């Protein structure tokens, strides 16, 4: 039977929320800090394990940058634990995940926002002008440039294999496959070829 509960850690000004599966394993963990209940952890251990499988320990560090560092297992229920119903847990989970993904600037960890990388544009499965383009930056995670960035620049759609310099603008993690959101640091004028990145 799935169990959901929460308990405070007054000395750290934290509230931990846990969802445990039938075997007692943690399926989701949320941690809020301070009087404003700021989400500092929103971790799904299965998702973290899939990230490790896809991208190794580097990927786990990226995951923890976005979603926080979980409490080590096993989880012990201290005195004063309060049960949480499924709906309340799901609402708290959605809030915490959204906050950690969208409202936190991920400027720490192995790939801080603002980092510059060189890479090459890869294939765009959707074709020119649609959705975006994948980028190979030589890391165990896919790079991606949103189509809107290129359309606003009114530049030539990059051919597969075109080299460029990029800036990290966001990190996306879900389903165990990290994605690095990028923007080119320079784009060509309309009708001009893509500028080649200088030596790093």
MDTraj code that builds the backbone (N, CA, C; nanometers):
import mdtraj as md
import numpy as np

residues = "UNK UNK UNK UNK UNK UNK UNK UNK UNK UNK UNK UNK UNK UNK UNK UNK UNK UNK UNK UNK UNK UNK UNK UNK UNK UNK UNK UNK UNK UNK UNK UNK UNK UNK UNK UNK UNK UNK UNK UNK UNK UNK UNK UNK UNK UNK UNK UNK UNK UNK UNK UNK UNK UNK UNK UNK UNK UNK UNK UNK UNK UNK UNK UNK UNK UNK UNK UNK UNK UNK UNK UNK UNK UNK UNK UNK UNK UNK UNK UNK UNK UNK UNK UNK UNK UNK UNK UNK UNK UNK UNK UNK UNK UNK UNK UNK UNK UNK UNK UNK UNK UNK UNK UNK UNK UNK UNK UNK UNK UNK UNK UNK UNK UNK UNK UNK UNK UNK UNK UNK UNK UNK UNK UNK UNK UNK UNK UNK UNK UNK UNK UNK UNK UNK UNK UNK UNK UNK UNK UNK UNK UNK UNK UNK UNK UNK UNK UNK UNK UNK UNK UNK UNK UNK UNK UNK UNK UNK UNK UNK UNK UNK UNK UNK UNK UNK UNK UNK UNK UNK UNK UNK UNK UNK UNK UNK UNK UNK UNK UNK UNK UNK UNK UNK UNK UNK UNK UNK UNK UNK UNK UNK UNK UNK UNK UNK UNK UNK UNK UNK".split()
xyz = np.array([
    [0.0844, -0.1197, 0.0000],
    [0.0000, 0.0000, 0.0000],
    [0.0885, 0.1254, 0.0000],
    [0.0556, 0.2194, -0.0867],
    [0.1315, 0.3445, -0.0940],
    [0.1044, 0.4299, 0.0294],
    [0.2106, 0.4857, 0.0854],
    [0.1982, 0.5734, 0.2019],
    [0.2583, 0.7090, 0.1692],
    [0.1919, 0.8122, 0.2186],
    [0.2398, 0.9491, 0.1992],
    [0.2357, 1.0202, 0.3334],
    [0.3446, 1.0872, 0.3655],
    [0.3510, 1.1550, 0.4953],
    [0.4496, 1.2707, 0.4876],
    [0.4438, 1.3546, 0.5894],
    [0.5372, 1.4675, 0.5974],
    [0.5775, 1.4878, 0.7427],
    [0.6954, 1.5467, 0.7598],
    [0.7423, 1.5749, 0.8954],
    [0.8426, 1.6897, 0.8907],
    [0.8513, 1.7664, 0.9987],
    [0.9439, 1.8795, 1.0014],
    [1.0820, 1.8385, 1.0504],
    [1.1805, 1.9173, 1.0099],
    [1.3156, 1.9092, 1.0670],
    [1.3461, 2.0503, 1.1163],
    [1.3026, 2.0830, 1.2391],
    [1.3085, 2.2224, 1.2860],
    [1.4480, 2.2827, 1.2836],
    [1.5494, 2.2020, 1.3153],
    [1.6849, 2.2581, 1.3214],
    [1.7354, 2.3039, 1.1848],
    [1.6783, 2.2477, 1.0766],
    [1.7163, 2.2884, 0.9412],
    [1.6088, 2.3729, 0.8734],
    [1.4986, 2.3990, 0.9451],
    [1.3873, 2.4772, 0.8912],
    [1.3298, 2.4123, 0.7652],
    [1.3139, 2.2796, 0.7692],
    [1.2666, 2.2028, 0.6542],
    [1.1400, 2.1247, 0.6883],
    [1.0607, 2.0998, 0.5841],
    [0.9545, 1.9997, 0.5887],
    [0.9823, 1.8986, 0.4784],
    [0.9965, 1.7713, 0.5139],
    [1.0122, 1.6634, 0.4164],
    [0.8767, 1.5976, 0.3909],
    [0.8453, 1.5761, 0.2652],
    [0.7269, 1.5007, 0.2245],
    [0.7757, 1.3763, 0.1497],
    [0.7192, 1.2614, 0.1833],
    [0.7594, 1.1372, 0.1179],
    [0.6383, 1.0588, 0.0696],
    [0.6569, 0.9943, -0.0453],
    [0.5629, 0.8938, -0.0944],
    [0.6399, 0.7629, -0.1032],
    [0.5931, 0.6614, -0.0326],
    [0.6594, 0.5313, -0.0298],
    [0.5727, 0.4266, -0.0974],
    [0.6376, 0.3384, -0.1756],
    [0.5677, 0.2280, -0.2392],
    [0.5424, 0.1137, -0.1428],
    [0.4847, 0.0056, -0.1955],
    [0.4447, -0.1073, -0.1114],
    [0.5627, -0.1704, -0.0391],
    [0.6790, -0.1700, -0.1016],
    [0.7968, -0.2311, -0.0391],
    [0.8722, -0.1324, 0.0502],
    [0.8182, -0.0131, 0.0676],
    [0.8824, 0.0868, 0.1523],
    [0.9827, 0.1738, 0.0806],
    [0.9968, 0.1563, -0.0519],
    [1.0914, 0.2374, -0.1276],
    [1.0315, 0.3749, -0.1554],
    [1.1180, 0.4763, -0.1592],
    [1.0724, 0.6126, -0.1884],
    [1.0390, 0.6229, -0.3367],
    [0.9172, 0.6659, -0.3670],
    [0.8819, 0.6891, -0.5070],
    [0.8880, 0.8375, -0.5431],
    [0.8603, 0.9245, -0.4436],
    [0.8766, 1.0688, -0.4660],
    [0.9140, 1.1349, -0.3335],
    [0.9984, 1.2389, -0.3424],
    [1.0335, 1.3176, -0.2240],
    [1.0243, 1.4658, -0.2568],
    [0.9628, 1.5399, -0.1664],
    [0.9567, 1.6857, -0.1760],
    [1.0128, 1.7416, -0.0458],
    [1.0887, 1.8490, -0.0558],
    [1.1336, 1.9192, 0.0644],
    [1.1099, 2.0681, 0.0456],
    [1.0472, 2.1290, 0.1473],
    [1.0232, 2.2733, 0.1488],
    [1.1071, 2.3358, 0.2593],
    [1.1545, 2.4585, 0.2339],
    [1.2378, 2.5278, 0.3326],
    [1.1756, 2.6619, 0.3710],
    [1.1826, 2.6905, 0.5019],
    [1.1502, 2.8226, 0.5524],
    [1.0021, 2.8535, 0.5613],
    [0.9713, 2.9714, 0.6161],
    [0.8314, 3.0115, 0.6319],
    [0.7590, 3.0290, 0.4991],
    [0.8338, 3.0533, 0.3920],
    [0.7726, 3.0653, 0.2602],
    [0.7537, 2.9337, 0.1892],
    [0.7922, 2.8238, 0.2536],
    [0.7802, 2.6890, 0.1947],
    [0.8391, 2.6836, 0.0535],
    [0.9640, 2.7262, 0.0425],
    [1.0330, 2.7251, -0.0870],
    [1.0752, 2.5816, -0.1196],
    [1.0372, 2.5285, -0.2370],
    [1.0771, 2.3914, -0.2718],
    [1.2276, 2.3827, -0.2984],
    [1.2950, 2.2963, -0.2247],
    [1.4385, 2.2761, -0.2457],
    [1.4691, 2.1362, -0.2984],
    [1.3731, 2.0442, -0.2905],
    [1.3889, 1.9091, -0.3449],
    [1.2560, 1.8656, -0.4058],
    [1.2625, 1.8047, -0.5248],
    [1.1453, 1.7432, -0.5885],
    [1.1976, 1.6272, -0.6729],
    [1.2296, 1.5177, -0.6051],
    [1.3056, 1.4082, -0.6658],
    [1.2206, 1.2825, -0.6792],
    [1.2377, 1.2164, -0.7926],
    [1.1775, 1.0861, -0.8183],
    [1.2931, 0.9873, -0.8379],
    [1.3206, 0.9003, -0.7406],
    [1.4385, 0.8132, -0.7491],
    [1.4456, 0.7281, -0.8759],
    [1.3317, 0.6800, -0.9264],
    [1.3346, 0.6007, -1.0498],
    [1.3839, 0.6864, -1.1657],
    [1.3362, 0.8102, -1.1729],
    [1.3807, 0.9023, -1.2774],
    [1.5296, 0.9317, -1.2641],
    [1.5763, 0.9469, -1.1406],
    [1.7187, 0.9701, -1.1179],
    [1.8011, 0.8500, -1.1633],
    [1.7507, 0.7293, -1.1371],
    [1.8218, 0.6084, -1.1799],
    [1.8276, 0.5991, -1.3319],
    [1.7198, 0.6364, -1.3999],
    [1.7201, 0.6368, -1.5463],
    [1.8185, 0.7400, -1.5999],
    [1.8280, 0.8532, -1.5319],
    [1.9249, 0.9560, -1.5713],
    [2.0671, 0.9039, -1.5556],
    [2.0932, 0.8331, -1.4457],
    [2.2258, 0.7730, -1.4253],
    [2.2567, 0.6725, -1.5364],
    [2.1578, 0.5925, -1.5730],
    [2.1769, 0.4925, -1.6779],
    [2.2084, 0.5585, -1.8118],
    [2.1426, 0.6704, -1.8408],
    [2.1614, 0.7377, -1.9695],
    [2.2866, 0.8243, -1.9734],
    [2.3197, 0.8903, -1.8615],
    [2.4247, 0.9930, -1.8641],
    [2.5270, 0.9807, -1.7531],
    [2.5254, 0.8698, -1.6773],
    [2.6262, 0.8465, -1.5748],
    [2.6132, 0.9414, -1.4565],
    [2.7200, 0.9477, -1.3768],
    [2.7182, 1.0331, -1.2580],
    [2.7093, 1.1811, -1.2946],
    [2.7615, 1.2168, -1.4105],
    [2.7481, 1.3551, -1.4587],
    [2.6005, 1.3919, -1.4704],
    [2.5210, 1.3005, -1.5264],
    [2.3778, 1.3246, -1.5398],
    [2.3083, 1.3361, -1.4057],
    [2.3508, 1.2547, -1.3076],
    [2.2924, 1.2625, -1.1735],
    [2.3209, 1.3991, -1.1116],
    [2.4424, 1.4492, -1.1292],
    [2.4760, 1.5822, -1.0762],
    [2.3905, 1.6903, -1.1427],
    [2.3652, 1.6736, -1.2715],
    [2.2777, 1.7665, -1.3423],
    [2.1358, 1.7584, -1.2857],
    [2.0885, 1.6362, -1.2624],
    [1.9551, 1.6140, -1.2067],
    [1.9426, 1.6809, -1.0697],
    [2.0442, 1.6638, -0.9869],
    [2.0407, 1.7224, -0.8528],
    [2.0489, 1.8748, -0.8573],
    [2.1149, 1.9295, -0.9591],
    [2.1170, 2.0744, -0.9757],
    [1.9758, 2.1277, -0.9982],
    [1.8981, 2.0560, -1.0780],
    [1.7626, 2.1007, -1.1104],
    [1.6636, 2.0662, -0.9997],
    [1.6665, 1.9423, -0.9519],
    [1.5609, 1.8946, -0.8618],
    [1.6046, 1.8760, -0.7169],
    [1.7292, 1.9054, -0.6851],
    [1.7744, 1.8978, -0.5471],
    [1.8321, 1.7620, -0.5106],
    [1.8939, 1.7568, -0.3933],
    [1.9609, 1.6353, -0.3450],
    [1.8679, 1.5643, -0.2466],
    [1.8332, 1.4382, -0.2737],
    [1.7382, 1.3688, -0.1868],
    [1.7991, 1.3265, -0.0539],
    [1.7110, 1.3006, 0.0419],
    [1.7523, 1.2426, 0.1695],
    [1.7984, 1.0998, 0.1429],
    [1.9135, 1.0579, 0.1954],
    [1.9601, 0.9208, 0.1716],
    [1.8615, 0.8176, 0.2272],
    [1.8458, 0.7072, 0.1548],
    [1.7629, 0.5959, 0.2027],
    [1.8411, 0.5185, 0.3089],
    [1.7729, 0.4442, 0.3967],
    [1.6267, 0.4334, 0.4081],
    [1.5682, 0.5516, 0.4839],
    [1.4404, 0.5777, 0.4579],
    [1.3699, 0.6867, 0.5247],
    [1.3051, 0.6338, 0.6521],
    [1.3302, 0.7014, 0.7618],
    [1.2728, 0.6636, 0.8914],
    [1.1676, 0.7670, 0.9293],
    [1.0483, 0.7201, 0.9652],
    [0.9413, 0.8107, 1.0068],
    [0.9616, 0.8501, 1.1527],
    [0.9920, 0.9764, 1.1796],
    [1.0124, 1.0189, 1.3187],
    [0.8787, 1.0412, 1.3892],
    [0.8806, 1.0575, 1.5204],
    [0.7582, 1.0936, 1.5921],
    [0.7023, 1.2256, 1.5378],
    [0.5709, 1.2365, 1.5352],
    [0.5077, 1.3586, 1.4868],
    [0.4826, 1.3601, 1.3378],
    [0.5069, 1.2472, 1.2700],
    [0.4793, 1.2392, 1.1263],
    [0.3299, 1.2579, 1.1000],
    [0.2984, 1.3349, 0.9953],
    [0.1584, 1.3577, 0.9584],
    [0.1303, 1.2918, 0.8237],
    [0.0193, 1.2225, 0.8130],
    [-0.0142, 1.1593, 0.6857],
    [-0.0642, 1.2655, 0.5878],
    [-0.0454, 1.2378, 0.4577],
    [-0.0843, 1.3291, 0.3502],
    [-0.1690, 1.2504, 0.2518],
    [-0.2830, 1.3056, 0.2097],
    [-0.3634, 1.2314, 0.1118],
    [-0.3056, 1.2497, -0.0283],
    [-0.3505, 1.1643, -0.1203],
    [-0.2915, 1.1591, -0.2544],
    [-0.3049, 1.2923, -0.3275],
    [-0.4218, 1.3547, -0.3159],
    [-0.4423, 1.4802, -0.3885],
    [-0.3492, 1.5895, -0.3371],
    [-0.3400, 1.6031, -0.2059],
    [-0.2529, 1.7065, -0.1503],
    [-0.1070, 1.6830, -0.1882],
    [-0.0668, 1.5555, -0.1911],
    [0.0711, 1.5261, -0.2297],
    [0.0935, 1.5644, -0.3757],
    [-0.0018, 1.5295, -0.4631],
    [0.0143, 1.5602, -0.6052],
    [0.0201, 1.7106, -0.6301],
    [-0.0611, 1.7865, -0.5565],
    [-0.0577, 1.9328, -0.5719],
    [0.0786, 1.9876, -0.5287],
    [0.1272, 1.9395, -0.4145],
    [0.2587, 1.9843, -0.3661],
    [0.3693, 1.9432, -0.4627],
    [0.3588, 1.8228, -0.5172],
    [0.4574, 1.7726, -0.6128],
    [0.4605, 1.8597, -0.7382],
    [0.3433, 1.8886, -0.7931],
    [0.3380, 1.9711, -0.9135],
    [0.3968, 2.1091, -0.8902],
    [0.3657, 2.1674, -0.7752],
    [0.4201, 2.2992, -0.7426],
    [0.5716, 2.2944, -0.7297],
    [0.6215, 2.1930, -0.6579],
    [0.7656, 2.1834, -0.6338],
    [0.8419, 2.1566, -0.7630],
    [0.7902, 2.0670, -0.8468],
    [0.8591, 2.0362, -0.9734],
    [0.8632, 2.1588, -1.0640],
    [0.7496, 2.2269, -1.0745],
    [0.7446, 2.3453, -1.1592],
    [0.8412, 2.4523, -1.1095],
    [0.8440, 2.4735, -0.9786],
    [0.9339, 2.5744, -0.9220],
    [1.0793, 2.5391, -0.9493],
    [1.1178, 2.4144, -0.9236],
    [1.2573, 2.3741, -0.9419],
    [1.2985, 2.3823, -1.0890],
    [1.2068, 2.3500, -1.1815],
    [1.2407, 2.3520, -1.3229],
    [1.2373, 2.4931, -1.3807],
    [1.1368, 2.5713, -1.3436],
    [1.1113, 2.6974, -1.4135],
    [1.1548, 2.8228, -1.3386],
    [1.1550, 2.8203, -1.2061],
    [1.1784, 2.9420, -1.1291],
    [1.3170, 2.9509, -1.0666],
    [1.3920, 2.8431, -1.0713],
    [1.5276, 2.8420, -1.0151],
    [1.6280, 2.8595, -1.1287],
    [1.7189, 2.9534, -1.1124],
    [1.8267, 2.9677, -1.2113],
    [1.9338, 2.8645, -1.1783],
    [1.9584, 2.7754, -1.2717],
    [2.0494, 2.6630, -1.2474],
    [2.1931, 2.7040, -1.2808],
    [2.2500, 2.7860, -1.1929],
    [2.3830, 2.8411, -1.2197],
    [2.4908, 2.7746, -1.1350],
    [2.4642, 2.6504, -1.0910],
    [2.5649, 2.5700, -1.0218],
    [2.5716, 2.4343, -1.0911],
    [2.6471, 2.3426, -1.0321],
    [2.6529, 2.2074, -1.0877],
    [2.7507, 2.1950, -1.2024],
    [2.7426, 2.0832, -1.2759],
    [2.8426, 2.0559, -1.3791],
    [2.8282, 2.1409, -1.5046],
    [2.7123, 2.2065, -1.5231],
    [2.6915, 2.2845, -1.6454],
    [2.6045, 2.4069, -1.6132],
    [2.6621, 2.5076, -1.5465],
    [2.5822, 2.6234, -1.5053],
    [2.5240, 2.6992, -1.6248],
    [2.4056, 2.7547, -1.6057],
    [2.3488, 2.8441, -1.7057],
    [2.4485, 2.9568, -1.7319],
    [2.4684, 2.9880, -1.8599],
    [2.5668, 3.0883, -1.8992],
    [2.6961, 3.0283, -1.9516],
    [2.7171, 2.8975, -1.9280],
    [2.8364, 2.8302, -1.9799],
    [2.8376, 2.8362, -2.1322],
    [2.9559, 2.8581, -2.1895],
    [2.9694, 2.8582, -2.3358],
    [3.0320, 2.7273, -2.3811],
    [2.9742, 2.6727, -2.4877],
    [3.0183, 2.5446, -2.5430],
    [3.0297, 2.5567, -2.6939],
    [3.1232, 2.4838, -2.7519],
    [3.1252, 2.4703, -2.8971],
    [3.0633, 2.3362, -2.9326],
    [2.9975, 2.3330, -3.0460],
    [2.9333, 2.2096, -3.0892],
    [2.8942, 2.2198, -3.2350],
    [2.8250, 2.1186, -3.2823],
    [2.7794, 2.1177, -3.4212],
    [2.6298, 2.0898, -3.4245],
    [2.5614, 2.1610, -3.5112],
    [2.4198, 2.1346, -3.5314],
    [2.4026, 1.9931, -3.5862],
    [2.3079, 1.9215, -3.5307],
    [2.2790, 1.7856, -3.5761],
    [2.1506, 1.7887, -3.6588],
    [2.0958, 1.6732, -3.6825],
    [1.9764, 1.6625, -3.7653],
    [1.8563, 1.7233, -3.6923],
    [1.7686, 1.7854, -3.7696],
    [1.6409, 1.8339, -3.7172],
    [1.5319, 1.7405, -3.7677],
    [1.4774, 1.6548, -3.6811],
    [1.3778, 1.5568, -3.7277],
    [1.2531, 1.6209, -3.7864],
    [1.2297, 1.7496, -3.7532],
    [1.1056, 1.8142, -3.7954],
    [1.1222, 1.8942, -3.9242],
    [1.2462, 1.9109, -3.9714],
    [1.2701, 1.9902, -4.0905],
    [1.2952, 2.1363, -4.0574],
    [1.3486, 2.2132, -4.1542],
    [1.3827, 2.3533, -4.1302],
    [1.2623, 2.4356, -4.0845],
    [1.2864, 2.5220, -3.9852],
    [1.1851, 2.6157, -3.9412],
    [1.0837, 2.5619, -3.8428],
    [1.0969, 2.4357, -3.8025],
    [0.9958, 2.3746, -3.7154],
    [1.0614, 2.3218, -3.5881],
    [1.0044, 2.3507, -3.4745],
    [1.0389, 2.2977, -3.3417],
    [1.1785, 2.3379, -3.2949],
    [1.2830, 2.2963, -3.3664],
    [1.4188, 2.3295, -3.3261],
    [1.5204, 2.2352, -3.3863],
    [1.6444, 2.2459, -3.3381],
    [1.7556, 2.1667, -3.3907],
    [1.8347, 2.1086, -3.2745],
    [1.8700, 1.9812, -3.2860],
    [1.9587, 1.9204, -3.1875],
    [2.1026, 1.9639, -3.2144],
    [2.1826, 1.9629, -3.1074],
    [2.3223, 2.0047, -3.1161],
    [2.4087, 1.9022, -3.0446],
    [2.5179, 1.8628, -3.1084],
    [2.6159, 1.7739, -3.0456],
    [2.7230, 1.8604, -2.9808],
    [2.7264, 1.8586, -2.8467],
    [2.8269, 1.9372, -2.7746],
    [2.9287, 1.8466, -2.7051],
    [2.9292, 1.7184, -2.7401],
    [3.0292, 1.6271, -2.6860],
    [3.0087, 1.5906, -2.5404],
    [2.8861, 1.6035, -2.4907],
    [2.8540, 1.5692, -2.3523],
    [2.7490, 1.4586, -2.3502],
    [2.7326, 1.3897, -2.2368],
    [2.6352, 1.2797, -2.2313],
    [2.4914, 1.3286, -2.2155],
    [2.4568, 1.4346, -2.2874],
    [2.3208, 1.4875, -2.2907],
    [2.3044, 1.5626, -2.4218],
    [2.1842, 1.5609, -2.4754],
    [2.1585, 1.6275, -2.6025],
    [2.1489, 1.7779, -2.5832],
    [2.2054, 1.8522, -2.6779],
    [2.1832, 1.9956, -2.6837],
    [2.0655, 2.0247, -2.7750],
    [1.9995, 2.1380, -2.7527],
    [1.8821, 2.1709, -2.8337],
    [1.8684, 2.3221, -2.8437],
    [1.8460, 2.3709, -2.9671],
    [1.8182, 2.5125, -2.9917],
    [1.6742, 2.5238, -3.0393],
    [1.5948, 2.6037, -2.9699],
    [1.4546, 2.6223, -3.0060],
    [1.4435, 2.6956, -3.1394],
    [1.3477, 2.6555, -3.2211],
    [1.3302, 2.7172, -3.3524],
    [1.3059, 2.8672, -3.3420],
    [1.2383, 2.9112, -3.2358],
    [1.2056, 3.0529, -3.2221],
    [1.3307, 3.1396, -3.2181],
    [1.4386, 3.0876, -3.1576],
    [1.5647, 3.1621, -3.1517],
    [1.6161, 3.1901, -3.2925],
    [1.6091, 3.0897, -3.3780],
    [1.6606, 3.1034, -3.5143],
    [1.5655, 3.1840, -3.6020],
    [1.4358, 3.1649, -3.5835],
    [1.3388, 3.2380, -3.6654],
    [1.3430, 3.3875, -3.6347],
    [1.3599, 3.4228, -3.5075],
    [1.3688, 3.5644, -3.4710],
    [1.4922, 3.6299, -3.5313],
    [1.6002, 3.5526, -3.5440],
    [1.7243, 3.6068, -3.6009],
    [1.7170, 3.6191, -3.7526],
    [1.6155, 3.5562, -3.8129],
    [1.5979, 3.5570, -3.9587],
    [1.7239, 3.5097, -4.0299],
    [1.7909, 3.4119, -3.9692],
    [1.9160, 3.3626, -4.0277],
    [1.8906, 3.2343, -4.1067],
    [1.9925, 3.1954, -4.1802],
    [1.9854, 3.0697, -4.2547],
    [1.9709, 2.9533, -4.1562],
    [1.8771, 2.8621, -4.1871],
    [1.8596, 2.7445, -4.1011],
    [1.9868, 2.6601, -4.1087],
    [2.0476, 2.6261, -3.9952],
    [2.1784, 2.5588, -3.9986],
    [2.1705, 2.4174, -4.0556],
    [2.2634, 2.3880, -4.1455],
    [2.2716, 2.2523, -4.2009],
    [2.3352, 2.1589, -4.0989],
    [2.3063, 2.0317, -4.1117],
    [2.3672, 1.9317, -4.0238],
    [2.5193, 1.9382, -4.0369],
    [2.5889, 1.9409, -3.9229],
    [2.7348, 1.9476, -3.9224],
    [2.7904, 2.0882, -3.9132],
    [2.7037, 2.1907, -3.9136],
    [2.7508, 2.3289, -3.9026],
    [2.8041, 2.3549, -3.7617],
    [2.9303, 2.3991, -3.7482],
    [2.9841, 2.4276, -3.6145],
    [2.9407, 2.5654, -3.5662],
    [2.9311, 2.5814, -3.4361],
    [2.8941, 2.7111, -3.3787],
    [2.9291, 2.7121, -3.2306],
    [2.9264, 2.8321, -3.1728],
    [2.9415, 2.8459, -3.0278],
    [2.8031, 2.8707, -2.9681],
    [2.7802, 2.8129, -2.8501],
    [2.6491, 2.8204, -2.7863],
    [2.6631, 2.8615, -2.6402],
    [2.5549, 2.9170, -2.5878],
    [2.5447, 2.9471, -2.4453],
    [2.4330, 2.8623, -2.3855],
    [2.4591, 2.8044, -2.2689],
    [2.3570, 2.7273, -2.1984],
    [2.2540, 2.8244, -2.1408],
    [2.1258, 2.8040, -2.1758],
    [2.0202, 2.8918, -2.1252],
    [1.9260, 2.8199, -2.0287],
    [1.9242, 2.6872, -2.0308],
    [1.8361, 2.6131, -1.9405],
    [1.8748, 2.4659, -1.9432],
    [1.8300, 2.3945, -1.8415],
    [1.8487, 2.2498, -1.8331],
    [1.7118, 2.1863, -1.8187],
    [1.6841, 2.0844, -1.8973],
    [1.5566, 2.0137, -1.8897],
    [1.5839, 1.8678, -1.8569],
    [1.5136, 1.8178, -1.7577],
    [1.5290, 1.6775, -1.7200],
    [1.3918, 1.6162, -1.7019],
    [1.3713, 1.5053, -1.7688],
    [1.2452, 1.4336, -1.7570],
    [1.2566, 1.3029, -1.8311],
    [1.1993, 1.1993, -1.7752],
    [1.2058, 1.0699, -1.8407],
    [1.3439, 1.0091, -1.8422],
    [1.4355, 1.0661, -1.7633],
    [1.5686, 1.0082, -1.7533],
    [1.6662, 1.0514, -1.8606],
    [1.6277, 1.1480, -1.9455],
    [1.7185, 1.1929, -2.0523],
    [1.7388, 1.3441, -2.0433],
    [1.8529, 1.3879, -1.9897],
    [1.8776, 1.5319, -1.9787],
    [1.8864, 1.5985, -2.1155],
    [1.8422, 1.7238, -2.1202],
    [1.8550, 1.8031, -2.2419],
    [1.9093, 1.9404, -2.2041],
    [2.0085, 1.9861, -2.2802],
    [2.0711, 2.1160, -2.2569],
    [2.0109, 2.2151, -2.3554],
    [1.9388, 2.3142, -2.3051],
    [1.8825, 2.4160, -2.3929],
    [1.9893, 2.5217, -2.4198],
    [2.0057, 2.5553, -2.5481],
    [2.1149, 2.6413, -2.5927],
    [2.0638, 2.7558, -2.6788],
    [2.1478, 2.8568, -2.6899],
    [2.1277, 2.9587, -2.7931],
    [2.2632, 2.9871, -2.8552],
    [2.2691, 3.0086, -2.9860],
    [2.3966, 3.0454, -3.0478],
    [2.4429, 3.1811, -2.9957],
    [2.5738, 3.1950, -2.9737],
    [2.6256, 3.3245, -2.9281],
    [2.6359, 3.4243, -3.0430],
    [2.6357, 3.3750, -3.1658],
    [2.6374, 3.4620, -3.2839],
    [2.5601, 3.3923, -3.3949],
    [2.4824, 3.4692, -3.4684],
    [2.4079, 3.4142, -3.5818],
    [2.4428, 3.4955, -3.7060],
    [2.4313, 3.4360, -3.8240],
    [2.4662, 3.5090, -3.9457],
    [2.3586, 3.6100, -3.9837],
    [2.3991, 3.7123, -4.0561],
    [2.3020, 3.8039, -4.1152],
    [2.2216, 3.7282, -4.2207],
    [2.1002, 3.7742, -4.2514],
    [2.0207, 3.7056, -4.3535],
    [2.0989, 3.6855, -4.4828],
    [2.0992, 3.5626, -4.5313],
    [2.1686, 3.5294, -4.6550],
    [2.3154, 3.4981, -4.6393],
    [2.3705, 3.5172, -4.5200],
    [2.5121, 3.4917, -4.4964],
    [2.5313, 3.3538, -4.4327],
    [2.6509, 3.2927, -4.4514],
    [2.6778, 3.1627, -4.3886],
    [2.7000, 3.1776, -4.2385],
    [2.6894, 3.0678, -4.1692],
    [2.7116, 3.0691, -4.0245],
    [2.8577, 3.0993, -3.9925],
    [2.8835, 3.1892, -3.8941],
    [3.0231, 3.2170, -3.8557],
    [3.0834, 3.0970, -3.7852],
    [3.2069, 3.0685, -3.8159],
    [3.2742, 2.9568, -3.7499],
    [3.3218, 3.0016, -3.6119],
    [3.3074, 2.9149, -3.5110],
    [3.3538, 2.9534, -3.3767],
    [3.5042, 2.9679, -3.3732],
    [3.5527, 3.0625, -3.2928],
    [3.6961, 3.0803, -3.2770],
    [3.7544, 2.9733, -3.1880],
    [3.8879, 2.9695, -3.1767],
    [3.9516, 2.8700, -3.0900],
    [3.9119, 2.8918, -2.9451],
    [3.8875, 2.7801, -2.8725],
    [3.8473, 2.7912, -2.7318],
    [3.9696, 2.7961, -2.6425],
])
top = md.Topology()
chain = top.add_chain()
for i, resn in enumerate(residues, 1):
    res = top.add_residue(resn, chain, resSeq=i)
    for name in ("N", "CA", "C"):
        top.add_atom(name, md.element.get_by_symbol(name[0]), res)
traj = md.Trajectory(xyz[None], top)
